[in-house]
Amino acid sequence: MMSTLDSQRRSSRPRWLLYALTTTLLWGVWGAFAGMPGQHGFPETLIYVVWALTMVPPALLVLARSGWRVRRDARAVAYGLTIGVLGAGGQMVLFYAVKAGPAYLIFPLISLSPVVTIVLSFLFLRERTGPMGVAGIVLAICALPLFDYAPGGAPQPYGLWFALALGVLAAWGLQAYFIKLANASMDAESIFFYMTLSALIFIPVALAMTDFSQPINYGPSGPLLAAVTQILNAVGALTLVYAFRHGKALMVSPLVNAGAPLLTTLIAMALAATVPTGYRLAGIVLSLAAALLLALQPDDGGATST
C-alpha cells in the first residue's frame, strides 16, 4: 500500500511540473510578442476579442478528446463561471486601470496576485511544502514586481488606479485558487470550457470600450499577429489548469508567474541585444533561483493535506 502511494507521489511531481513549465514557456514567448499588435495600431480591447476567440480551438480539442462531456451541475457551473469571470473581468478592470494610472506601478502591483493564491491555498486547502519550496515561493514573490518596475517616475497619488489594480490582483489571485479548488470536484476540460465561455461573454464589453473613431490596423500586423500570439496565451491557460490539477497551487502559481516574465525578459534581451541591469537583473536572478528550488522540492516534502 505504501509503495503504491509513494510511486503515485513520484509520478505526480513530473506531471504538474511538465504542465507548469509548458505554461511558462508558452506565456514567456507570448509575453515577448504580445505588445506588437498594439504597437502596430491594433487596440488592446480588440486584442482581448482575438484572445477570447483563440480560446475556442483548444477548448474544442480537449472537449472532443473527453467525449464532449461538460459538467452542468450547479457546483460545476458556479466554479466554472467564477473562474472565467474572475479572469476575464480582471482583464476588463485592467483596461480601466492603465487609463487611470501609471503602468510602471500597476503591473508590478498586480504581479503579486500569486500571494493571494498562496495564502488561500495554505489556509483553506491545507497545502504545505518543504524548505526548498518555501524558499522558492519567497524568492518568486520578491522577483515578480522587479520585471516591470521602473523607478524614477513622478510620485503618484493613491487614487482610482490603485483601487482598480488591487481589484485585478485579487481577481487573478482568486482565479488561480478557484482553479485548484474546482479541480477537486470537476474535470479540467469542463473548467476550461467555462473559462472560454466567460471570455466570449465579455467580448461585447471589450467592443464597447473600443474607440472605433481612431485609425485601427486590420492588416496582417493587427488581428492576424494578435491571433498568432494569443493562441500561445490560450493554450498556456489550458496547461495551467492541468498544472493546478496535478500540483499544489502554492507551488504552481509562483513558478509560472515568476518563470514566464523571466523568459519574456530573456527573449526581449536577445532580440534587442541588450544586457539587463538594476531591478530587472535582480528579478532574473531571483526567478532562476526560485524556479530551481520549486522544481527540486520533492512533491511530498513537508506536505500535509487534510
Backbone bond lengths (Angstrom), bond angles and torsions (degrees), N, CA, C in turn:
res aa  C-N    CA-C-N  psi(-1)  N-CA   C-N-CA  omega(-1)  CA-C   N-CA-C  phi
1 M - - - 1.473 - - 1.533 110.80 -
2 M 1.339 116.53 -47.30 1.452 120.84 -179.96 1.517 111.18 -65.69
3 S 1.351 117.09 -38.85 1.461 119.40 179.96 1.529 111.20 -64.26
4 T 1.336 115.92 -36.99 1.462 119.74 177.86 1.522 110.92 -64.90
5 L 1.344 116.51 -43.11 1.458 121.44 178.97 1.515 110.89 -63.36
6 D 1.342 116.10 -42.91 1.456 119.91 179.90 1.522 111.34 -63.32
7 S 1.339 116.25 -41.13 1.456 119.24 -179.66 1.525 111.03 -66.79
8 Q 1.351 116.84 -35.53 1.457 119.90 177.20 1.521 110.57 -65.30
9 R 1.335 117.08 -39.91 1.450 120.43 179.07 1.524 111.31 -65.69
10 R 1.342 115.82 -41.31 1.452 119.39 -179.95 1.516 111.61 -65.69
11 S 1.337 116.37 -37.76 1.457 119.63 -177.83 1.524 112.14 -76.70
12 S 1.372 116.96 -25.34 1.453 118.81 -177.37 1.515 112.04 -75.91
13 R 1.339 116.61 -29.05 1.451 118.85 -177.62 1.532 112.83 -62.15
14 P 1.351 119.86 -51.51 1.461 118.04 178.35 1.519 112.71 -61.42
15 R 1.313 117.50 -28.04 1.456 120.45 -177.28 1.519 110.95 -66.69
16 W 1.323 118.30 -52.79 1.454 120.13 -179.79 1.522 110.37 -65.98
17 L 1.324 115.74 -36.71 1.454 119.79 -178.52 1.525 110.62 -66.47
18 L 1.329 116.78 -39.37 1.462 120.42 178.17 1.521 110.93 -62.98
19 Y 1.326 116.86 -45.60 1.462 119.83 178.93 1.530 111.19 -64.98
20 A 1.330 116.83 -41.76 1.462 120.35 -179.63 1.523 111.18 -64.64
21 L 1.322 116.83 -41.68 1.468 120.27 179.11 1.526 111.18 -69.35
22 T 1.334 117.16 -32.90 1.463 120.31 175.28 1.520 110.57 -63.71
23 T 1.332 116.57 -44.66 1.463 120.51 176.38 1.517 110.45 -61.26
24 T 1.330 116.42 -43.52 1.464 120.74 178.95 1.521 111.00 -58.87
25 L 1.330 116.64 -44.69 1.463 120.66 179.65 1.524 110.97 -63.39
26 L 1.336 117.00 -49.26 1.463 121.01 -177.46 1.526 111.47 -63.59
27 W 1.339 116.54 -45.74 1.459 119.46 -178.83 1.527 111.60 -72.18
28 G 1.324 117.10 -30.41 1.450 119.54 177.49 1.517 111.67 -65.38
29 V 1.337 116.80 -44.99 1.469 121.03 177.29 1.523 109.99 -67.55
30 W 1.333 116.43 -43.17 1.468 120.38 177.94 1.525 110.84 -57.60
31 G 1.324 117.09 -44.66 1.455 120.70 -178.13 1.521 113.19 -62.03
32 A 1.328 116.20 -32.17 1.462 119.64 -178.55 1.521 112.68 -70.99
33 F 1.337 116.91 -25.58 1.469 120.44 -175.03 1.526 113.27 -119.84
34 A 1.326 118.05 -3.19 1.461 121.09 -174.08 1.520 112.84 -62.99
35 G 1.326 117.70 -29.77 1.458 120.30 -177.51 1.516 114.60 -80.62
36 M 1.324 117.58 -9.52 1.468 120.14 -174.60 1.526 113.71 -64.40
37 P 1.351 120.38 -43.63 1.465 118.44 177.21 1.528 112.62 -58.19
38 G 1.348 116.68 -40.23 1.455 119.77 177.77 1.517 111.88 -64.02
39 Q 1.319 117.07 -37.72 1.455 121.00 177.80 1.525 111.90 -66.51
40 H 1.331 116.40 -23.83 1.459 121.01 179.23 1.525 112.40 -96.91
41 G 1.325 116.97 15.08 1.463 119.28 172.56 1.514 115.87 92.00
42 F 1.333 117.57 21.52 1.463 120.97 176.68 1.528 107.37 -108.74
43 P 1.338 119.11 115.34 1.468 121.87 -170.79 1.525 113.71 -60.94
44 E 1.325 115.59 150.66 1.468 121.68 179.43 1.529 111.39 -60.30
45 T 1.317 116.76 -35.52 1.463 119.36 -179.95 1.525 111.53 -65.10
46 L 1.333 116.93 -36.62 1.466 119.81 177.19 1.529 110.96 -75.89
47 I 1.322 116.41 -28.40 1.466 119.19 173.03 1.526 109.49 -62.45
48 Y 1.351 116.39 -37.61 1.459 119.67 175.44 1.526 110.56 -60.05
49 V 1.331 117.27 -43.51 1.459 121.12 179.54 1.520 110.26 -59.13
50 V 1.322 116.19 -44.41 1.467 120.63 178.90 1.521 109.94 -62.59
51 W 1.345 116.68 -43.12 1.468 120.13 179.21 1.527 110.85 -59.69
52 A 1.329 116.76 -44.85 1.464 120.11 -179.79 1.523 110.75 -59.62
53 L 1.320 116.80 -40.24 1.462 120.21 179.33 1.522 111.89 -69.96
54 T 1.341 117.41 -32.84 1.476 119.17 178.62 1.524 111.90 -72.86
55 M 1.318 117.51 -12.99 1.460 119.86 174.82 1.528 111.23 -70.88
56 V 1.330 116.65 -23.22 1.465 121.02 -174.25 1.527 113.42 -66.02
57 P 1.356 120.55 -49.35 1.471 119.50 -177.95 1.531 114.50 -57.96
58 P 1.356 119.99 -49.10 1.471 117.03 177.48 1.521 113.25 -64.69
59 A 1.339 117.29 -31.60 1.464 119.63 177.46 1.525 110.53 -65.00
60 L 1.324 116.62 -44.15 1.469 120.28 178.18 1.524 111.21 -64.56
61 L 1.320 116.54 -37.80 1.458 120.52 -179.02 1.524 111.69 -63.10
62 V 1.329 117.52 -48.65 1.462 119.51 -177.20 1.522 110.94 -72.91
63 L 1.335 116.97 -31.28 1.460 118.99 176.44 1.533 110.88 -67.58
64 A 1.329 116.83 -38.91 1.464 120.48 177.15 1.514 110.68 -62.69
65 R 1.320 117.17 -40.75 1.464 121.41 179.98 1.519 111.69 -67.91
66 S 1.331 116.98 -26.61 1.469 120.21 -178.80 1.526 112.29 -95.39
67 G 1.336 117.06 9.13 1.455 119.97 178.95 1.512 114.26 81.37
68 W 1.332 117.61 23.47 1.467 123.21 178.82 1.523 112.77 58.80
69 R 1.300 115.27 32.96 1.474 119.75 178.20 1.528 109.31 -94.43
70 V 1.318 116.01 125.26 1.458 121.90 176.54 1.520 108.40 -125.86
71 R 1.329 116.04 127.05 1.457 119.58 177.89 1.522 109.44 -65.43
72 R 1.333 116.32 127.83 1.463 120.70 -178.05 1.525 112.73 -123.35
73 D 1.328 117.61 12.73 1.459 119.05 175.87 1.525 109.24 -72.90
74 A 1.315 115.94 165.48 1.465 121.21 -173.11 1.529 112.34 -59.04
75 R 1.341 116.55 -41.95 1.459 118.97 -178.49 1.526 111.11 -65.21
76 A 1.335 116.88 -43.80 1.460 120.51 -178.99 1.523 111.10 -63.71
77 V 1.324 116.47 -43.84 1.459 119.97 179.10 1.527 110.57 -62.90
78 A 1.327 116.76 -43.05 1.462 120.85 -179.79 1.524 111.09 -63.20
79 Y 1.341 116.77 -48.05 1.459 120.25 178.55 1.526 110.95 -61.98
80 G 1.339 115.46 -48.58 1.455 119.60 -176.04 1.517 113.05 -60.66
81 L 1.323 116.92 -47.14 1.456 119.77 -179.23 1.530 111.64 -70.61
82 T 1.336 116.90 -33.29 1.462 119.14 175.66 1.522 110.59 -60.97
83 I 1.323 116.22 -46.14 1.464 120.92 179.35 1.520 110.29 -62.16
84 G 1.328 116.47 -46.67 1.451 120.04 -177.86 1.516 113.53 -66.05
85 V 1.320 116.60 -43.27 1.466 120.26 -178.44 1.527 110.98 -68.74
86 L 1.325 117.89 -37.10 1.460 120.15 177.63 1.525 110.90 -62.90
87 G 1.334 116.62 -40.41 1.461 119.74 -179.81 1.520 112.47 -71.82
88 A 1.332 116.99 -54.48 1.457 120.98 -178.13 1.529 111.53 -69.39
89 G 1.331 116.32 -40.27 1.455 119.65 178.31 1.517 112.18 -63.91
90 G 1.325 116.01 -37.76 1.464 119.86 176.17 1.519 111.35 -60.62
91 Q 1.330 116.42 -39.02 1.461 119.90 178.05 1.523 111.15 -64.80
92 M 1.330 117.70 -39.80 1.459 120.86 177.79 1.528 111.10 -62.13
93 V 1.334 115.57 -43.14 1.462 119.82 179.14 1.524 110.35 -64.61
94 L 1.333 116.25 -36.00 1.463 120.32 179.83 1.523 111.19 -62.39
95 F 1.337 117.41 -36.26 1.466 120.14 177.01 1.526 110.54 -56.72
96 Y 1.337 115.96 -44.24 1.458 119.95 179.40 1.523 111.50 -69.75
97 A 1.332 116.56 -38.04 1.461 120.63 -177.07 1.525 111.44 -61.47
98 V 1.336 117.26 -45.87 1.472 119.52 -176.53 1.530 111.56 -71.33
99 K 1.345 116.83 -18.89 1.461 119.31 174.10 1.524 111.20 -80.30
100 A 1.335 116.21 -26.80 1.461 120.34 -175.05 1.520 113.39 -94.82
101 G 1.328 117.75 -18.27 1.459 119.55 -174.43 1.510 113.26 -147.57
102 P 1.343 116.14 -177.38 1.463 121.14 -174.97 1.531 112.03 -80.67
103 A 1.320 116.50 127.21 1.462 120.95 -179.99 1.522 111.83 -62.80
104 Y 1.353 117.66 -31.06 1.459 120.22 -177.00 1.529 112.42 -69.86
105 L 1.324 117.32 -13.46 1.462 121.18 173.01 1.523 112.10 -104.85
106 I 1.328 116.23 -32.37 1.458 120.49 -176.35 1.524 111.50 -67.46
107 F 1.341 117.10 -48.44 1.459 119.43 -174.83 1.536 113.35 -68.11
108 P 1.344 119.53 -39.94 1.469 117.50 172.92 1.523 113.07 -61.06
109 L 1.338 116.19 -33.25 1.467 119.51 -179.50 1.527 110.92 -69.09
110 I 1.335 117.67 -48.93 1.463 119.46 -177.06 1.529 111.54 -72.65
111 S 1.338 117.63 -16.96 1.462 119.42 177.18 1.521 111.90 -66.97
112 L 1.329 116.35 -13.63 1.463 120.17 179.59 1.533 112.48 -86.56
113 S 1.329 117.94 12.10 1.462 120.68 179.28 1.534 113.73 -57.55
114 P 1.357 120.15 -30.85 1.472 118.13 176.51 1.524 114.17 -59.29
115 V 1.328 117.12 -22.30 1.470 119.11 177.70 1.526 109.81 -60.85
116 V 1.333 116.52 -41.52 1.466 121.06 178.19 1.526 109.60 -61.48
117 T 1.332 116.37 -46.48 1.465 121.12 -179.44 1.521 111.07 -60.92
118 I 1.323 116.47 -44.92 1.467 121.36 -177.40 1.525 111.08 -63.53
119 V 1.329 116.39 -46.26 1.469 120.38 -178.22 1.525 110.60 -63.63
120 L 1.326 117.32 -46.38 1.460 120.40 -179.31 1.527 111.42 -65.13
121 S 1.328 117.27 -40.05 1.471 120.44 179.23 1.515 111.14 -66.29
122 F 1.314 116.08 -36.79 1.467 120.35 179.03 1.529 110.83 -68.35
123 L 1.341 116.53 -43.20 1.461 120.47 -174.28 1.530 112.88 -78.42
124 F 1.329 117.07 -43.12 1.460 120.18 -169.73 1.525 114.26 -106.22
125 L 1.319 117.62 -28.77 1.458 119.94 177.26 1.520 112.25 -96.31
126 R 1.330 116.12 -4.54 1.468 123.23 179.20 1.530 111.85 57.24
127 E 1.306 116.78 33.26 1.466 119.55 177.65 1.517 109.78 -76.09
128 R 1.318 115.22 140.53 1.457 122.23 178.85 1.526 109.23 -136.75
129 T 1.310 116.11 160.44 1.453 120.89 174.70 1.514 108.95 -145.44
130 G 1.323 116.67 173.19 1.450 121.73 -177.86 1.519 112.68 -87.58
131 P 1.333 116.96 -174.80 1.473 121.11 -176.45 1.528 113.44 -58.23
132 M 1.341 117.64 -42.90 1.460 119.55 179.78 1.518 110.85 -65.14
133 G 1.327 117.16 -38.23 1.454 120.39 178.25 1.516 111.93 -64.47
134 V 1.326 116.38 -43.04 1.466 120.60 178.58 1.523 110.23 -61.91
135 A 1.322 116.31 -45.38 1.467 120.11 179.30 1.527 110.65 -62.12
136 G 1.328 116.59 -41.19 1.453 120.11 179.27 1.514 112.15 -63.97
137 I 1.333 117.06 -41.05 1.470 121.49 178.70 1.524 110.43 -62.00
138 V 1.329 116.73 -45.95 1.468 120.98 -179.51 1.526 110.87 -61.64
139 L 1.340 116.68 -45.68 1.461 120.06 -179.65 1.523 111.10 -64.60
140 A 1.347 116.88 -38.83 1.461 120.13 179.77 1.524 111.11 -64.09
141 I 1.330 116.69 -42.89 1.460 120.82 179.32 1.529 110.54 -62.85
142 C 1.337 116.14 -40.34 1.463 119.72 178.61 1.527 111.51 -67.02
143 A 1.342 116.50 -32.74 1.468 120.18 -176.60 1.515 112.69 -77.24
144 L 1.333 117.72 -32.10 1.466 121.33 -169.90 1.530 114.54 -52.85
145 P 1.335 120.21 -48.43 1.472 118.22 -175.82 1.532 113.42 -73.96
146 L 1.321 117.51 -15.18 1.461 120.43 -171.03 1.522 113.50 -73.69
147 F 1.338 117.76 -25.36 1.460 119.48 -176.57 1.519 112.09 -69.48
148 D 1.336 117.74 -32.73 1.466 121.16 -176.42 1.521 113.02 -108.25
149 Y 1.326 117.10 -3.46 1.464 118.70 -175.47 1.524 110.31 -73.10
150 A 1.315 116.61 130.74 1.460 121.98 179.90 1.520 108.62 -129.02
151 P 1.335 118.29 91.77 1.466 120.54 -178.76 1.526 111.00 -68.25
152 G 1.293 114.69 161.57 1.462 118.86 176.49 1.510 113.81 103.58
153 G 1.342 117.56 -7.63 1.457 119.70 178.56 1.521 110.70 -72.91
154 A 1.310 115.61 162.15 1.458 119.97 179.09 1.526 109.68 -64.93
155 P 1.341 117.38 144.92 1.469 120.34 178.13 1.524 111.05 -55.64
156 Q 1.334 116.05 137.30 1.462 121.01 -176.92 1.523 110.19 -116.69
157 P 1.329 117.71 128.82 1.468 119.40 175.46 1.522 110.56 -69.59
158 Y 1.327 115.70 147.60 1.465 120.19 179.63 1.519 108.55 -79.38
159 G 1.327 114.95 95.46 1.446 120.50 -178.81 1.511 112.13 -117.78
160 L 1.324 116.40 -141.05 1.449 122.10 -177.02 1.524 112.16 -60.46
161 W 1.335 116.75 -39.70 1.464 119.75 -177.09 1.527 111.55 -59.89
162 F 1.336 116.88 -35.51 1.464 120.82 -178.31 1.520 110.56 -68.91
163 A 1.337 116.75 -42.75 1.462 120.59 178.15 1.528 110.74 -64.70
164 L 1.337 117.03 -40.68 1.460 120.45 178.74 1.529 111.00 -65.60
165 A 1.320 116.99 -41.43 1.465 120.49 179.08 1.523 110.92 -63.43
166 L 1.331 116.79 -40.77 1.462 119.93 176.29 1.522 110.65 -63.21
167 G 1.331 116.28 -35.76 1.458 119.76 177.45 1.516 112.16 -63.70
168 V 1.340 116.89 -41.94 1.459 120.73 177.60 1.527 110.24 -65.62
169 L 1.334 116.05 -43.26 1.464 120.89 177.93 1.534 110.30 -55.82
170 A 1.324 116.15 -49.05 1.464 120.33 -179.00 1.524 111.18 -65.18
171 A 1.340 117.10 -42.04 1.467 120.73 -177.58 1.517 111.25 -62.15
172 W 1.324 117.41 -47.30 1.457 119.81 -176.40 1.529 112.27 -74.56
173 G 1.331 116.61 -30.45 1.455 118.88 173.95 1.515 111.74 -68.04
174 L 1.336 116.04 -41.70 1.466 121.00 176.73 1.525 111.32 -66.36
175 Q 1.323 116.96 -37.30 1.457 119.65 -179.89 1.528 110.91 -58.80
176 A 1.330 116.94 -47.16 1.460 120.27 179.81 1.526 111.12 -62.14
177 Y 1.332 116.32 -39.81 1.469 120.10 178.33 1.524 110.99 -62.84
178 F 1.324 116.78 -44.26 1.465 119.85 -178.72 1.530 111.99 -70.29
179 I 1.333 117.41 -29.36 1.467 119.05 174.55 1.529 109.43 -61.20
180 K 1.321 115.96 -45.38 1.465 119.74 178.33 1.524 110.72 -65.50
181 L 1.318 117.16 -43.03 1.459 121.39 -179.05 1.527 110.66 -63.48
182 A 1.330 116.93 -43.05 1.462 120.85 -178.29 1.517 112.06 -67.12
183 N 1.328 117.35 -31.84 1.460 120.72 -178.73 1.521 112.81 -63.13
184 A 1.318 116.99 -17.19 1.464 120.05 179.06 1.522 112.03 -77.00
185 S 1.337 117.66 -18.97 1.456 119.32 -174.85 1.524 113.89 -130.10
186 M 1.333 118.37 -2.67 1.459 120.60 179.00 1.522 109.54 -146.87
187 D 1.323 115.49 160.65 1.457 119.93 -176.97 1.524 110.98 -78.52
188 A 1.331 115.19 155.95 1.458 121.18 -177.69 1.517 111.97 -63.81
189 E 1.337 116.89 -33.33 1.458 120.39 -178.92 1.527 111.63 -63.81
190 S 1.329 116.55 -39.67 1.461 120.12 177.90 1.523 111.05 -67.99
191 I 1.326 116.10 -39.12 1.466 119.86 177.88 1.526 109.86 -58.70
192 F 1.329 116.42 -46.80 1.463 119.56 -177.63 1.526 110.91 -69.20
193 F 1.319 117.66 -31.90 1.465 120.21 175.95 1.528 110.44 -59.40
194 Y 1.336 117.06 -46.10 1.461 120.05 -178.70 1.533 111.44 -71.46
195 M 1.330 117.33 -30.68 1.458 119.96 173.55 1.526 110.19 -62.80
196 T 1.331 115.95 -42.95 1.463 120.73 179.05 1.518 111.04 -65.89
197 L 1.326 116.83 -44.80 1.460 121.48 179.29 1.526 110.85 -58.58
198 S 1.327 116.89 -44.20 1.465 120.62 -179.69 1.521 111.20 -64.99
199 A 1.334 116.49 -39.95 1.465 119.89 178.24 1.527 110.60 -61.01
200 L 1.332 116.48 -41.12 1.460 120.29 179.79 1.527 111.58 -68.33
201 I 1.324 117.08 -35.28 1.461 121.24 -179.49 1.528 111.58 -61.41
202 F 1.341 115.96 -32.63 1.469 120.08 -177.13 1.526 113.02 -84.52
203 I 1.325 118.66 -0.71 1.465 120.41 179.61 1.532 111.98 -58.33
204 P 1.353 119.84 -45.30 1.473 118.28 177.93 1.526 113.11 -58.75
205 V 1.323 116.91 -33.98 1.468 119.84 178.09 1.524 110.04 -64.93
206 A 1.344 116.42 -45.58 1.460 120.33 179.35 1.530 111.19 -62.49
207 L 1.338 116.28 -39.66 1.457 119.45 178.68 1.530 111.16 -65.79
208 A 1.333 116.35 -38.49 1.465 120.26 178.93 1.527 111.38 -66.07
209 M 1.330 117.29 -28.09 1.456 121.50 179.91 1.523 112.64 -83.48
210 T 1.318 117.12 -8.55 1.466 121.02 -177.12 1.524 111.02 -82.95
211 D 1.314 115.74 132.69 1.464 121.28 177.01 1.533 108.51 -89.22
212 F 1.313 116.01 93.65 1.461 120.93 -177.40 1.526 112.38 -76.90
213 S 1.332 117.31 -4.85 1.462 119.61 176.20 1.521 111.85 -76.75
214 Q 1.331 116.24 -17.47 1.459 121.18 178.37 1.530 109.77 -87.58
215 P 1.340 117.55 153.35 1.471 120.28 177.52 1.535 110.77 -61.13
216 I 1.316 115.78 133.30 1.465 121.74 -179.28 1.521 108.86 -124.69
217 N 1.306 115.93 131.80 1.461 121.52 179.37 1.526 109.35 -83.07
218 Y 1.322 116.75 109.84 1.455 121.11 176.94 1.527 111.85 -101.22
219 G 1.317 117.15 11.64 1.451 121.82 -179.41 1.526 112.11 -81.12
220 P 1.338 117.02 -173.55 1.473 121.24 -177.62 1.530 113.95 -58.63
221 S 1.341 116.56 -31.85 1.468 119.17 -179.69 1.525 112.22 -80.61
222 G 1.332 116.53 1.13 1.461 121.03 176.88 1.505 111.65 -103.47
223 P 1.337 118.67 -99.99 1.468 120.89 -175.58 1.528 113.88 -64.25
224 L 1.339 117.53 -35.83 1.463 119.22 -179.63 1.522 111.15 -66.52
225 L 1.323 116.99 -46.21 1.464 120.24 177.18 1.522 110.47 -63.36
226 A 1.334 116.77 -38.12 1.463 120.28 177.42 1.525 110.70 -61.66
227 A 1.331 116.95 -40.40 1.468 120.19 -179.84 1.525 111.11 -65.36
228 V 1.341 116.68 -41.15 1.468 120.52 -179.89 1.524 110.77 -62.47
229 T 1.325 116.98 -41.23 1.462 119.67 -179.03 1.525 111.78 -78.05
230 Q 1.320 116.67 -39.27 1.466 119.02 -174.84 1.526 113.08 -73.27
231 I 1.322 118.85 -21.52 1.456 119.06 175.97 1.525 109.87 -65.75
232 L 1.333 116.70 -30.26 1.467 120.29 174.29 1.525 110.03 -64.46
233 N 1.321 116.35 -41.44 1.460 121.81 177.57 1.521 110.80 -61.87
234 A 1.334 116.01 -44.54 1.466 121.22 -176.74 1.527 111.59 -65.97
235 V 1.316 117.09 -47.87 1.464 120.12 179.88 1.529 110.02 -65.88
236 G 1.332 116.98 -35.58 1.461 120.10 176.15 1.518 112.51 -62.11
237 A 1.342 116.19 -36.64 1.465 119.92 176.38 1.524 110.92 -64.52
238 L 1.335 116.11 -36.81 1.465 119.98 178.33 1.521 111.28 -66.32
239 T 1.322 117.46 -47.64 1.469 119.52 179.97 1.523 111.30 -67.04
240 L 1.338 116.95 -25.96 1.464 119.29 175.41 1.520 111.05 -65.70
241 V 1.328 116.97 -39.73 1.466 120.58 177.34 1.526 109.84 -59.43
242 Y 1.333 116.97 -42.61 1.459 120.61 178.35 1.527 111.18 -67.81
243 A 1.329 117.04 -35.55 1.468 119.86 177.70 1.519 110.78 -62.32
244 F 1.341 116.56 -43.50 1.464 120.02 177.50 1.527 111.31 -67.06
245 R 1.299 116.58 -29.03 1.471 119.94 -179.75 1.526 110.78 -66.39
246 H 1.320 116.67 -39.76 1.459 120.84 -173.64 1.529 113.64 -101.98
247 G 1.312 117.68 -11.29 1.462 120.11 -177.30 1.513 112.49 -127.38
248 K 1.309 115.96 173.54 1.458 122.27 179.09 1.519 110.27 -81.58
249 A 1.321 115.78 136.75 1.463 120.31 -177.63 1.516 111.22 -62.33
250 L 1.333 117.46 -35.92 1.454 119.22 -177.23 1.521 113.15 -72.32
251 M 1.354 117.79 -7.93 1.453 121.34 173.36 1.526 111.58 -107.94
252 V 1.338 117.03 -38.57 1.462 120.44 -179.42 1.527 110.53 -64.91
253 S 1.326 117.25 -47.30 1.455 121.13 -174.17 1.527 113.30 -60.63
254 P 1.341 119.87 -51.30 1.464 117.93 179.57 1.522 113.25 -67.41
255 L 1.339 117.66 -33.68 1.462 119.75 179.69 1.521 110.79 -62.77
256 V 1.328 117.10 -48.57 1.466 121.09 -178.19 1.519 110.84 -68.80
257 N 1.325 116.98 -44.50 1.457 120.15 -174.61 1.515 113.38 -73.28
258 A 1.321 118.26 -21.04 1.466 120.76 173.36 1.521 110.86 -92.88
259 G 1.335 117.13 -35.78 1.455 120.68 -176.57 1.513 113.42 -71.25
260 A 1.336 118.13 -39.96 1.464 120.75 -177.21 1.532 112.50 -63.67
261 P 1.350 119.37 -49.92 1.469 117.75 177.17 1.522 112.81 -65.46
262 L 1.331 116.79 -27.55 1.472 119.59 175.02 1.523 109.80 -61.20
263 L 1.330 116.71 -49.89 1.459 120.69 179.80 1.524 111.06 -64.35
264 T 1.334 116.77 -40.42 1.467 120.40 177.40 1.520 110.69 -57.98
265 T 1.319 116.54 -44.48 1.459 121.06 -179.83 1.521 111.36 -64.40
266 L 1.318 117.16 -42.23 1.461 120.53 -179.77 1.530 111.21 -64.40
267 I 1.338 116.57 -40.70 1.463 119.70 178.10 1.530 110.69 -65.53
268 A 1.336 116.24 -44.62 1.465 120.24 179.44 1.522 110.80 -61.76
269 M 1.322 116.76 -39.10 1.463 120.51 177.84 1.518 111.11 -63.54
270 A 1.338 116.15 -42.94 1.457 120.09 -179.54 1.523 111.32 -64.47
271 L 1.332 116.69 -40.65 1.465 120.33 -179.44 1.527 111.45 -68.59
272 A 1.324 116.25 -36.00 1.457 120.49 -178.07 1.521 112.86 -92.06
273 A 1.342 116.23 -6.37 1.469 121.42 -179.00 1.526 110.68 55.38
274 T 1.333 115.70 46.69 1.454 121.29 179.25 1.522 110.41 -120.16
275 V 1.307 115.55 163.32 1.458 122.40 178.61 1.521 108.14 -114.85
276 P 1.334 118.86 128.33 1.462 120.33 -177.81 1.514 112.10 -69.37
277 T 1.302 116.15 149.88 1.458 121.99 177.06 1.517 108.60 -137.62
278 G 1.306 115.48 169.87 1.454 121.94 172.13 1.506 114.49 58.45
279 Y 1.332 116.34 -131.45 1.459 122.55 -174.23 1.527 111.80 -62.47
280 R 1.341 117.32 -39.88 1.460 119.80 -178.41 1.525 111.24 -65.67
281 L 1.317 117.05 -39.17 1.458 120.53 177.22 1.528 110.32 -63.93
282 A 1.325 116.21 -41.50 1.466 119.90 177.13 1.523 110.56 -62.62
283 G 1.326 117.34 -39.84 1.459 120.65 177.61 1.511 112.29 -62.34
284 I 1.330 116.76 -39.90 1.463 121.09 179.24 1.524 110.59 -63.28
285 V 1.325 116.27 -47.37 1.471 120.59 -178.43 1.527 110.65 -62.60
286 L 1.327 116.68 -46.64 1.460 120.28 -179.61 1.528 111.80 -64.70
287 S 1.326 117.26 -39.08 1.470 120.77 -179.86 1.525 111.32 -66.77
288 L 1.318 116.89 -41.55 1.463 119.93 177.67 1.520 111.08 -61.16
289 A 1.328 115.88 -44.13 1.456 119.60 179.02 1.520 111.36 -65.56
290 A 1.333 116.59 -41.36 1.462 120.91 179.83 1.525 111.00 -63.77
291 A 1.332 116.85 -46.24 1.466 120.50 -179.59 1.517 111.19 -60.85
292 L 1.315 116.49 -40.91 1.464 120.49 179.52 1.523 111.12 -63.80
293 L 1.323 116.88 -45.94 1.464 120.51 -178.82 1.522 111.77 -65.96
294 L 1.330 117.15 -42.40 1.468 120.40 179.95 1.519 111.64 -66.81
295 A 1.335 116.78 -34.48 1.457 120.06 179.47 1.521 111.98 -73.47
296 L 1.343 116.28 -33.22 1.468 120.12 -176.66 1.525 113.06 -85.14
297 Q 1.338 116.91 -19.31 1.465 119.66 -178.87 1.541 110.02 -62.85
298 P 1.336 118.30 120.89 1.468 119.11 175.62 1.516 110.63 -56.69
299 D 1.323 116.03 140.62 1.465 120.04 -173.45 1.519 112.28 -62.77
300 D 1.321 117.38 -28.10 1.460 120.09 -179.37 1.514 112.14 -102.79
301 G 1.345 116.21 6.30 1.438 118.79 -177.69 1.507 112.04 -67.96
302 G 1.299 116.92 115.38 1.454 121.53 178.85 1.498 114.72 67.03
303 A 1.314 118.18 13.07 1.460 120.51 -175.66 1.494 111.17 -88.54
304 T 1.314 115.14 136.07 1.448 121.43 170.52 1.501 107.46 -134.68
305 S 1.277 116.28 127.01 1.464 119.48 -177.21 1.515 108.76 -133.89
306 T 1.328 115.29 133.45 1.452 120.16 178.90 1.508 109.31 -130.74
